[in-house]
Amino acid sequence: MDANVDEHIPFEERPDDGRGGKIVPMRLQKFLARAGVASRRASENLMTEGRVTVNGIVVTALGTKVDPLVDKVAVDGRPVTLQDKPVTLMLNKPEGVITTMKAQSDRPIVADLVPVDRYPGLYPIGRLDADTTGLLLFSTNGELGNSLLHPSCHVPKTYLAHLKRPLSVDGAVRLRMGVELEDGPVQPAEVDVVGKYGRLVRITVHEGRYHQVKRMFEAVGNQVERLHRETFGSLSLGNLELGQWRILSQEEVDSLK
Ligand code: URA
């Protein structure tokens, strides 16, 4: 059964889906995932278990399409509707995971760790190197992403860097004054040596250039062995475990703007 997809509503008249597209007919499992019921795979299980109805009729056929503007979908008798509010979340990125939404090899990617089925259009705001861990933001709100990535945006980001050698006094001074990189001078950074061996350094930078922190330490004759992003603007990971994500509250999103 294809529910009411023939009941034609012209594309131009369809409302925006809040993610740069329009609300159009789609497979029932995709609809359930977008509505936040469960992942696409788990939604298929709900269907085959006979727990999903469309216009009051149990639907188990996985190919069934529904029109969110016309059909009434329910799971276990509870109505389900699409969410259209933009979603922004933070992930504690583990080591070895590539910041991309499209796999180019069999290496793990961040798309495997965040709920893309539930929130299509989710996109990372900037990137962390594969070997960098820590706070990575994602949003379905492209405008928010663009404004935070714009060169004029100087949101502070704090990293914990494990260095190959103790940071020299001269190195710390130069980083605090703003070192020169190939692509131009960087803004002064806040630098604190943590612990007594001089190799663990907390650094706050105000731009988001490619390999920025690693290049900054290289510019003062050192090398980053491990890098972890602790904060982005006023946001910090708190007790979010590696590989876990959480949705930001409206206040947290507003604090980024
Ligand atoms: N700076 C780097 O060098 N790498 C990162 O992943 C983030 C900032």
Residues whose N, C-alpha, C, O or C-beta is under 5 A from the ligand:
A	BS01	URA	R127 L128 D129 T132 R209 H211 Q212 V213 K214 R215
